[in-house]
Structures are given as C-alpha cells and as structure tokens.
Amino acid sequence: MESIRKLYRIGVGPSSSHTMAPRRAAMRFLAENPDAAGYRVTLFASLAATGKGHLTDRAICDAFSPRPVEIIWREEANLPFHPNGMRFESLDGSGNVLTTWEVYSVGGGALSEINNSEVDDGIYPLNSMAGIMAHSDRTGDPMWAIVENIEGGEIWEFLDRIWTAMTDALKRGLATEGALPGGLGVARKALSLHRKASMFTPPLQQNGLLAAYAYAVSEENASGGVIVTAPTCGACGVLPAVLHFLAQTIECTRQDILRALATAGLIGNLVKTNGSISGAEVGCQGEVGTACSMAAGAAAQLLGGTIRQIEYAAEMGLEHHLGLTCDPVAGLVQIPCIERNAHAATRALSCAHFALLSDGSHIIPFDEVVLVMKETGQALPHLYRETSAGGLARAYRRRKDPPQSE
C-alpha cells in the first residue's frame, strides 16, 4: 500500500480524475516530447463524456500552452484498462505521429499505465483493516502511530500543510458569494448556510454547520479553487467539514487533527488499494462513500473511540453509500456532488456517534464492505459511472429539453 502523500493532493478543482490527472499527464508527455510541431490528445469513455463539464480540455491545453494541441472526444470508445483513458500523440510538421502514449486517470489525481502505474512498491506491509487491527492488538499502536512508524516523523509536516490547505479552502468558501461557473445557475450557499446555522439551537446547529463547511470546500472546488483531494476533488468537502466542526466544538489540539488526518488517510488508502476511489470505475460510492468512511473513522478517533469503534464507524460510512451512482448534471461537479458532500459529512459524524454507543462489534467487517463496494460499482451500468448519460443528469436533460408532442 502506497504513502498517504499520494491520497492527499493539493491542487485545483473541479475534478481529480478529469482535471488534475490529465494536466499532470499532459505536462509529463510534453516534458518527454518537447520538440514536436504539435500534439493530439484523444479522450475516451468517461473522460470524453463529461470532460467539457469537468474542464478536462482546458487543463490539457493549459499544460501544453502555447503549443498547439488538438482534443478528440470519443465517449463511445474504451481503452482496455480503465474508463478514464487518454491517448497522447506528438506530431511532426506534416501531422504524422511521432510518439504515442496511452495512460489512465484512475482516481484521486493518480495516473496509471497498463504495465506501469504510479503506485510505488508499497511502503505499508499491512494492506487490510484486519491486519492493521491485529497489529494494533499486538503492539498497542493506534492507527495514526502506524502511519508515523511507516511514513516517518516528517509525515506530520506534510499533514500540517494538508490541513492548512483544507482550512484555507473552507474559509474562502465561507466568505464568497455568487454563482458557480458552468451555466447551471447554481448559487453558492455556504455563507448563507453558516449564518443561518449560527442562529439555530444546538440540535439543528450541528447539521447546519457541517453542511456549511462541506458546501464551502465543495463550492471552492466547483469554482476551480485550490483544494485537497480527500480522496478526490468531487468528495473534497466531507473530511475538512467534519474535522473543522470537531475542532470548533471539542477540546482538541492541532496535533489531534493531524493524527485524525493520518487515520483518515490510512482508511482511504485501504479503499484505494482494495477497491476504488474512481467515480468512472465504481460510481460515487467510491468517492463520497470513501470520504464519509474516512471522516467517520477520523471523528471516532477524535471522540476517544477504540480502534474497533474506529473500524466500525469507517465501515458504516462506506456501507451506507453502497450503490451510490455518479451522475453529474451537465458533467459539472455541482449537482448532486456539492449537496452529497454535505449529507456525507453529517452521516460521518452520525456513524462515529453510533460506533461509540457500541463496543465496536459487528458482523460484516470493513474489508468485506470494500470488496462489496468494488463489486457493486463494476456491476453498475456505465450510464451511472460518471458519463452523465443516466440518473439525475438524464432527468435534467429531459426537464430542460422536454420531448415535443406531435
């Protein structure tokens, strides 16, 4: 299992799979082929279907700028390894192909080739929650200590930068009003939600503040602002919302928050390694579901939970998102993405509370839920895996362009 440094990435929204990774791929291809007269990039399947809404073409063109680049959209075609396939070609002055490179955006901003992924050799000897819990039983190490032991003490400096970037995005989101770009006419709501929630009584205030914080980060992402993948751009609002809320309401230090980030990163890495965090591969259960799982486990830890209660909270966070489709309206990371982040944040804290009411014992363990999530995602029709061809995206098209009666 790779470093959590590859799970948490600071970058520009709105999509880790459709914006961050294609830009990185373009920069890599350009560095390896700097002298071509021109370039051609073919986007396949999900990347082609929702690429314009996700600003994929802009990200690629910006990376090649000022060099000429042609973008070809082939949503009806698939490359063999993953739905988010790209083919880069360098061209001579006559348009002949000099070099070709096929690469895949596999979720969270990561790139992979069929025989050569960016995943390192694996610094974690423990690749399952069961293994982590058994190790903890033997040594007494909490989950965050396992991260420190393997990643080294410098991981705290990295996580400190991650938390700063998360809170900066949250604060910007709470201070900004206006419409989100993209043409849907979606207005920013974070500031309004925060003001209203501040006037609520405590039972209502919790959910209102969590929603405001999740909206703030997600709206920054939808606007192309700087955010942190947790584990993806589309699900970036869940974890910072929960951690910021707890930082404001219980006595915890910054180090407590960083340790919660370490535990959340370990949980997210388990899903990434044994399941998927790619909406194009398994639907939104892999994105928002994983984010909810990460936040639930982190919250349980901050609230004093045992490792079994942390595992139970993380398991519930993922289990109760099983089957969630990825159907972004107009290919934008706005509807239903932003609202889903808010609901996942409230659910994450609820899962943590429920786990703390128990001793952590339950029937279906986290590792099995991860496998079920992957199986469920692969069984979903492609209409519901980030193509904007079905679900809410299709309902919006019907609403906008109703069929004409004869």
Secondary structure as a PSIPRED ss2 file (coil, helix, strand):
# PSIPRED VFORMAT (PSIPRED V4.0)

   1 M C   1.000  0.000  0.000
   2 E C   1.000  0.000  0.000
   3 S C   1.000  0.000  0.000
   4 I H   0.000  1.000  0.000
   5 R H   0.000  1.000  0.000
   6 K H   0.000  1.000  0.000
   7 L C   1.000  0.000  0.000
   8 Y C   1.000  0.000  0.000
   9 R C   1.000  0.000  0.000
  10 I E   0.000  0.000  1.000
  11 G E   0.000  0.000  1.000
  12 V E   0.000  0.000  1.000
  13 G C   1.000  0.000  0.000
  14 P C   1.000  0.000  0.000
  15 S C   1.000  0.000  0.000
  16 S H   0.000  1.000  0.000
  17 S H   0.000  1.000  0.000
  18 H H   0.000  1.000  0.000
  19 T H   0.000  1.000  0.000
  20 M H   0.000  1.000  0.000
  21 A H   0.000  1.000  0.000
  22 P H   0.000  1.000  0.000
  23 R H   0.000  1.000  0.000
  24 R H   0.000  1.000  0.000
  25 A H   0.000  1.000  0.000
  26 A H   0.000  1.000  0.000
  27 M H   0.000  1.000  0.000
  28 R H   0.000  1.000  0.000
  29 F H   0.000  1.000  0.000
  30 L H   0.000  1.000  0.000
  31 A H   0.000  1.000  0.000
  32 E H   0.000  1.000  0.000
  33 N C   1.000  0.000  0.000
  34 P C   1.000  0.000  0.000
  35 D C   1.000  0.000  0.000
  36 A C   1.000  0.000  0.000
  37 A C   1.000  0.000  0.000
  38 G E   0.000  0.000  1.000
  39 Y E   0.000  0.000  1.000
  40 R E   0.000  0.000  1.000
  41 V E   0.000  0.000  1.000
  42 T E   0.000  0.000  1.000
  43 L E   0.000  0.000  1.000
  44 F E   0.000  0.000  1.000
  45 A H   0.000  1.000  0.000
  46 S H   0.000  1.000  0.000
  47 L H   0.000  1.000  0.000
  48 A H   0.000  1.000  0.000
  49 A H   0.000  1.000  0.000
  50 T H   0.000  1.000  0.000
  51 G C   1.000  0.000  0.000
  52 K C   1.000  0.000  0.000
  53 G C   1.000  0.000  0.000
  54 H C   1.000  0.000  0.000
  55 L C   1.000  0.000  0.000
  56 T H   0.000  1.000  0.000
  57 D H   0.000  1.000  0.000
  58 R H   0.000  1.000  0.000
  59 A H   0.000  1.000  0.000
  60 I H   0.000  1.000  0.000
  61 C H   0.000  1.000  0.000
  62 D H   0.000  1.000  0.000
  63 A H   0.000  1.000  0.000
  64 F H   0.000  1.000  0.000
  65 S C   1.000  0.000  0.000
  66 P C   1.000  0.000  0.000
  67 R C   1.000  0.000  0.000
  68 P C   1.000  0.000  0.000
  69 V E   0.000  0.000  1.000
  70 E E   0.000  0.000  1.000
  71 I E   0.000  0.000  1.000
  72 I E   0.000  0.000  1.000
  73 W E   0.000  0.000  1.000
  74 R E   0.000  0.000  1.000
  75 E C   1.000  0.000  0.000
  76 E C   1.000  0.000  0.000
  77 A C   1.000  0.000  0.000
  78 N C   1.000  0.000  0.000
  79 L C   1.000  0.000  0.000
  80 P C   1.000  0.000  0.000
  81 F C   1.000  0.000  0.000
  82 H C   1.000  0.000  0.000
  83 P C   1.000  0.000  0.000
  84 N C   1.000  0.000  0.000
  85 G E   0.000  0.000  1.000
  86 M E   0.000  0.000  1.000
  87 R E   0.000  0.000  1.000
  88 F E   0.000  0.000  1.000
  89 E E   0.000  0.000  1.000
  90 S E   0.000  0.000  1.000
  91 L E   0.000  0.000  1.000
  92 D C   1.000  0.000  0.000
  93 G C   1.000  0.000  0.000
  94 S C   1.000  0.000  0.000
  95 G C   1.000  0.000  0.000
  96 N C   1.000  0.000  0.000
  97 V E   0.000  0.000  1.000
  98 L E   0.000  0.000  1.000
  99 T E   0.000  0.000  1.000
 100 T E   0.000  0.000  1.000
 101 W E   0.000  0.000  1.000
 102 E E   0.000  0.000  1.000
 103 V E   0.000  0.000  1.000
 104 Y E   0.000  0.000  1.000
 105 S E   0.000  0.000  1.000
 106 V E   0.000  0.000  1.000
 107 G E   0.000  0.000  1.000
 108 G C   1.000  0.000  0.000
 109 G C   1.000  0.000  0.000
 110 A E   0.000  0.000  1.000
 111 L E   0.000  0.000  1.000
 112 S E   0.000  0.000  1.000
 113 E C   1.000  0.000  0.000
 114 I C   1.000  0.000  0.000
 115 N C   1.000  0.000  0.000
 116 N C   1.000  0.000  0.000
 117 S E   0.000  0.000  1.000
 118 E C   1.000  0.000  0.000
 119 V C   1.000  0.000  0.000
 120 D C   1.000  0.000  0.000
 121 D C   1.000  0.000  0.000
 122 G C   1.000  0.000  0.000
 123 I C   1.000  0.000  0.000
 124 Y C   1.000  0.000  0.000
 125 P C   1.000  0.000  0.000
 126 L C   1.000  0.000  0.000
 127 N C   1.000  0.000  0.000
 128 S C   1.000  0.000  0.000
 129 M H   0.000  1.000  0.000
 130 A H   0.000  1.000  0.000
 131 G H   0.000  1.000  0.000
 132 I H   0.000  1.000  0.000
 133 M H   0.000  1.000  0.000
 134 A H   0.000  1.000  0.000
 135 H H   0.000  1.000  0.000
 136 S H   0.000  1.000  0.000
 137 D H   0.000  1.000  0.000
 138 R H   0.000  1.000  0.000
 139 T H   0.000  1.000  0.000
 140 G C   1.000  0.000  0.000
 141 D C   1.000  0.000  0.000
 142 P C   1.000  0.000  0.000
 143 M H   0.000  1.000  0.000
 144 W H   0.000  1.000  0.000
 145 A H   0.000  1.000  0.000
 146 I H   0.000  1.000  0.000
 147 V H   0.000  1.000  0.000
 148 E H   0.000  1.000  0.000
 149 N H   0.000  1.000  0.000
 150 I H   0.000  1.000  0.000
 151 E H   0.000  1.000  0.000
 152 G C   1.000  0.000  0.000
 153 G C   1.000  0.000  0.000
 154 E C   1.000  0.000  0.000
 155 I H   0.000  1.000  0.000
 156 W H   0.000  1.000  0.000
 157 E H   0.000  1.000  0.000
 158 F H   0.000  1.000  0.000
 159 L H   0.000  1.000  0.000
 160 D H   0.000  1.000  0.000
 161 R H   0.000  1.000  0.000
 162 I H   0.000  1.000  0.000
 163 W H   0.000  1.000  0.000
 164 T H   0.000  1.000  0.000
 165 A H   0.000  1.000  0.000
 166 M H   0.000  1.000  0.000
 167 T H   0.000  1.000  0.000
 168 D H   0.000  1.000  0.000
 169 A H   0.000  1.000  0.000
 170 L H   0.000  1.000  0.000
 171 K H   0.000  1.000  0.000
 172 R H   0.000  1.000  0.000
 173 G H   0.000  1.000  0.000
 174 L H   0.000  1.000  0.000
 175 A C   1.000  0.000  0.000
 176 T C   1.000  0.000  0.000
 177 E C   1.000  0.000  0.000
 178 G C   1.000  0.000  0.000
 179 A E   0.000  0.000  1.000
 180 L C   1.000  0.000  0.000
 181 P C   1.000  0.000  0.000
 182 G C   1.000  0.000  0.000
 183 G C   1.000  0.000  0.000
 184 L C   1.000  0.000  0.000
 185 G C   1.000  0.000  0.000
 186 V C   1.000  0.000  0.000
 187 A E   0.000  0.000  1.000
 188 R C   1.000  0.000  0.000
 189 K C   1.000  0.000  0.000
 190 A H   0.000  1.000  0.000
 191 L H   0.000  1.000  0.000
 192 S H   0.000  1.000  0.000
 193 L H   0.000  1.000  0.000
 194 H H   0.000  1.000  0.000
 195 R H   0.000  1.000  0.000
 196 K H   0.000  1.000  0.000
 197 A H   0.000  1.000  0.000
 198 S H   0.000  1.000  0.000
 199 M C   1.000  0.000  0.000
 200 F C   1.000  0.000  0.000
 201 T C   1.000  0.000  0.000
 202 P H   0.000  1.000  0.000
 203 P H   0.000  1.000  0.000
 204 L H   0.000  1.000  0.000
 205 Q H   0.000  1.000  0.000
 206 Q H   0.000  1.000  0.000
 207 N H   0.000  1.000  0.000
 208 G H   0.000  1.000  0.000
 209 L H   0.000  1.000  0.000
 210 L H   0.000  1.000  0.000
 211 A H   0.000  1.000  0.000
 212 A H   0.000  1.000  0.000
 213 Y H   0.000  1.000  0.000
 214 A H   0.000  1.000  0.000
 215 Y H   0.000  1.000  0.000
 216 A H   0.000  1.000  0.000
 217 V H   0.000  1.000  0.000
 218 S H   0.000  1.000  0.000
 219 E H   0.000  1.000  0.000
 220 E H   0.000  1.000  0.000
 221 N H   0.000  1.000  0.000
 222 A H   0.000  1.000  0.000
 223 S C   1.000  0.000  0.000
 224 G C   1.000  0.000  0.000
 225 G C   1.000  0.000  0.000
 226 V E   0.000  0.000  1.000
 227 I E   0.000  0.000  1.000
 228 V E   0.000  0.000  1.000
 229 T C   1.000  0.000  0.000
 230 A C   1.000  0.000  0.000
 231 P C   1.000  0.000  0.000
 232 T C   1.000  0.000  0.000
 233 C C   1.000  0.000  0.000
 234 G C   1.000  0.000  0.000
 235 A C   1.000  0.000  0.000
 236 C C   1.000  0.000  0.000
 237 G C   1.000  0.000  0.000
 238 V H   0.000  1.000  0.000
 239 L H   0.000  1.000  0.000
 240 P H   0.000  1.000  0.000
 241 A H   0.000  1.000  0.000
 242 V H   0.000  1.000  0.000
 243 L H   0.000  1.000  0.000
 244 H H   0.000  1.000  0.000
 245 F H   0.000  1.000  0.000
 246 L H   0.000  1.000  0.000
 247 A H   0.000  1.000  0.000
 248 Q H   0.000  1.000  0.000
 249 T H   0.000  1.000  0.000
 250 I C   1.000  0.000  0.000
 251 E C   1.000  0.000  0.000
 252 C C   1.000  0.000  0.000
 253 T C   1.000  0.000  0.000
 254 R H   0.000  1.000  0.000
 255 Q H   0.000  1.000  0.000
 256 D H   0.000  1.000  0.000
 257 I H   0.000  1.000  0.000
 258 L H   0.000  1.000  0.000
 259 R H   0.000  1.000  0.000
 260 A H   0.000  1.000  0.000
 261 L H   0.000  1.000  0.000
 262 A H   0.000  1.000  0.000
 263 T H   0.000  1.000  0.000
 264 A H   0.000  1.000  0.000
 265 G H   0.000  1.000  0.000
 266 L H   0.000  1.000  0.000
 267 I H   0.000  1.000  0.000
 268 G H   0.000  1.000  0.000
 269 N H   0.000  1.000  0.000
 270 L H   0.000  1.000  0.000
 271 V H   0.000  1.000  0.000
 272 K H   0.000  1.000  0.000
 273 T H   0.000  1.000  0.000
 274 N H   0.000  1.000  0.000
 275 G C   1.000  0.000  0.000
 276 S C   1.000  0.000  0.000
 277 I C   1.000  0.000  0.000
 278 S C   1.000  0.000  0.000
 279 G H   0.000  1.000  0.000
 280 A H   0.000  1.000  0.000
 281 E H   0.000  1.000  0.000
 282 V H   0.000  1.000  0.000
 283 G C   1.000  0.000  0.000
 284 C H   0.000  1.000  0.000
 285 Q H   0.000  1.000  0.000
 286 G H   0.000  1.000  0.000
 287 E C   1.000  0.000  0.000
 288 V H   0.000  1.000  0.000
 289 G H   0.000  1.000  0.000
 290 T H   0.000  1.000  0.000
 291 A H   0.000  1.000  0.000
 292 C H   0.000  1.000  0.000
 293 S H   0.000  1.000  0.000
 294 M H   0.000  1.000  0.000
 295 A H   0.000  1.000  0.000
 296 A H   0.000  1.000  0.000
 297 G H   0.000  1.000  0.000
 298 A H   0.000  1.000  0.000
 299 A H   0.000  1.000  0.000
 300 A H   0.000  1.000  0.000
 301 Q H   0.000  1.000  0.000
 302 L H   0.000  1.000  0.000
 303 L C   1.000  0.000  0.000
 304 G C   1.000  0.000  0.000
 305 G C   1.000  0.000  0.000
 306 T C   1.000  0.000  0.000
 307 I H   0.000  1.000  0.000
 308 R H   0.000  1.000  0.000
 309 Q H   0.000  1.000  0.000
 310 I H   0.000  1.000  0.000
 311 E H   0.000  1.000  0.000
 312 Y H   0.000  1.000  0.000
 313 A H   0.000  1.000  0.000
 314 A H   0.000  1.000  0.000
 315 E H   0.000  1.000  0.000
 316 M H   0.000  1.000  0.000
 317 G H   0.000  1.000  0.000
 318 L H   0.000  1.000  0.000
 319 E H   0.000  1.000  0.000
 320 H C   1.000  0.000  0.000
 321 H C   1.000  0.000  0.000
 322 L C   1.000  0.000  0.000
 323 G C   1.000  0.000  0.000
 324 L C   1.000  0.000  0.000
 325 T C   1.000  0.000  0.000
 326 C E   0.000  0.000  1.000
 327 D C   1.000  0.000  0.000
 328 P C   1.000  0.000  0.000
 329 V H   0.000  1.000  0.000
 330 A H   0.000  1.000  0.000
 331 G H   0.000  1.000  0.000
 332 L C   1.000  0.000  0.000
 333 V C   1.000  0.000  0.000
 334 Q C   1.000  0.000  0.000
 335 I C   1.000  0.000  0.000
 336 P C   1.000  0.000  0.000
 337 C H   0.000  1.000  0.000
 338 I H   0.000  1.000  0.000
 339 E H   0.000  1.000  0.000
 340 R H   0.000  1.000  0.000
 341 N H   0.000  1.000  0.000
 342 A H   0.000  1.000  0.000
 343 H H   0.000  1.000  0.000
 344 A H   0.000  1.000  0.000
 345 A H   0.000  1.000  0.000
 346 T H   0.000  1.000  0.000
 347 R H   0.000  1.000  0.000
 348 A H   0.000  1.000  0.000
 349 L H   0.000  1.000  0.000
 350 S H   0.000  1.000  0.000
 351 C H   0.000  1.000  0.000
 352 A H   0.000  1.000  0.000
 353 H H   0.000  1.000  0.000
 354 F H   0.000  1.000  0.000
 355 A H   0.000  1.000  0.000
 356 L H   0.000  1.000  0.000
 357 L C   1.000  0.000  0.000
 358 S C   1.000  0.000  0.000
 359 D C   1.000  0.000  0.000
 360 G C   1.000  0.000  0.000
 361 S C   1.000  0.000  0.000
 362 H C   1.000  0.000  0.000
 363 I C   1.000  0.000  0.000
 364 I C   1.000  0.000  0.000
 365 P C   1.000  0.000  0.000
 366 F H   0.000  1.000  0.000
 367 D H   0.000  1.000  0.000
 368 E H   0.000  1.000  0.000
 369 V H   0.000  1.000  0.000
 370 V H   0.000  1.000  0.000
 371 L H   0.000  1.000  0.000
 372 V H   0.000  1.000  0.000
 373 M H   0.000  1.000  0.000
 374 K H   0.000  1.000  0.000
 375 E H   0.000  1.000  0.000
 376 T H   0.000  1.000  0.000
 377 G H   0.000  1.000  0.000
 378 Q H   0.000  1.000  0.000
 379 A H   0.000  1.000  0.000
 380 L C   1.000  0.000  0.000
 381 P C   1.000  0.000  0.000
 382 H H   0.000  1.000  0.000
 383 L H   0.000  1.000  0.000
 384 Y H   0.000  1.000  0.000
 385 R E   0.000  0.000  1.000
 386 E C   1.000  0.000  0.000
 387 T C   1.000  0.000  0.000
 388 S C   1.000  0.000  0.000
 389 A C   1.000  0.000  0.000
 390 G C   1.000  0.000  0.000
 391 G H   0.000  1.000  0.000
 392 L H   0.000  1.000  0.000
 393 A H   0.000  1.000  0.000
 394 R H   0.000  1.000  0.000
 395 A H   0.000  1.000  0.000
 396 Y H   0.000  1.000  0.000
 397 R H   0.000  1.000  0.000
 398 R H   0.000  1.000  0.000
 399 R H   0.000  1.000  0.000
 400 K H   0.000  1.000  0.000
 401 D C   1.000  0.000  0.000
 402 P C   1.000  0.000  0.000
 403 P C   1.000  0.000  0.000
 404 Q C   1.000  0.000  0.000
 405 S C   1.000  0.000  0.000
 406 E C   1.000  0.000  0.000
